Amino acid sequence: MGRGYKEYPDEMVLITMIKQYNLPKETLEKAVNQAAEHALNNGWDLSDESWELPNADILYTFDNEIIDAYYRRENPNVPDWLKKSITAP
């Protein structure tokens, strides 16, 4: 049986898919790089937030707290120590 949003409502859909299909990090990174290259070659503006590319280093922690803190910057439930560690240069 596949993994789905109803079974894992607190999990990012992309994480659910990575787990369900046992997608290696390198495969995701290659696909993201290909998508970005295609977009740039077609003159698309990747600086727009809607084009934020998945961050494999964050996603492959499989830690919902870290993932939520990174992707939901205004999440009030993220502990201060985690906010500082993610926003540090």
Secondary structure as the mmCIF struct_conf table of DSSP 4:
data_model
#
loop_
_struct_conf.conf_type_id
_struct_conf.id
_struct_conf.beg_label_comp_id
_struct_conf.beg_label_asym_id
_struct_conf.beg_label_seq_id
_struct_conf.end_label_comp_id
_struct_conf.end_label_asym_id
_struct_conf.end_label_seq_id
TURN_TY1_P TURN_TY1_P1 TYR A 5 GLU A 7
TURN_TY1_P TURN_TY1_P2 PRO A 9 ASP A 10
BEND BEND1 GLU A 11 GLU A 11
HELX_RH_AL_P HELX_RH_AL_P1 VAL A 13 GLN A 20
TURN_TY1_P TURN_TY1_P3 TYR A 21 ASN A 22
HELX_RH_AL_P HELX_RH_AL_P2 LYS A 25 ASN A 41
TURN_TY1_P TURN_TY1_P4 ASN A 42 GLY A 43
TURN_TY1_P TURN_TY1_P5 LEU A 46 SER A 47
BEND BEND2 ASP A 48 ASP A 48
HELX_RH_3T_P HELX_RH_3T_P1 GLU A 49 TRP A 51
HELX_LH_PP_P HELX_LH_PP_P1 GLU A 52 PRO A 54
HELX_RH_AL_P HELX_RH_AL_P3 ALA A 56 LEU A 59
TURN_TY1_P TURN_TY1_P6 TYR A 60 THR A 61
HELX_RH_AL_P HELX_RH_AL_P4 ASN A 64 TYR A 71
TURN_TY1_P TURN_TY1_P7 ARG A 73 GLU A 74
TURN_TY1_P TURN_TY1_P8 PRO A 76 ASN A 77
BEND BEND3 VAL A 78 VAL A 78
HELX_RH_AL_P HELX_RH_AL_P5 ASP A 80 THR A 87
#
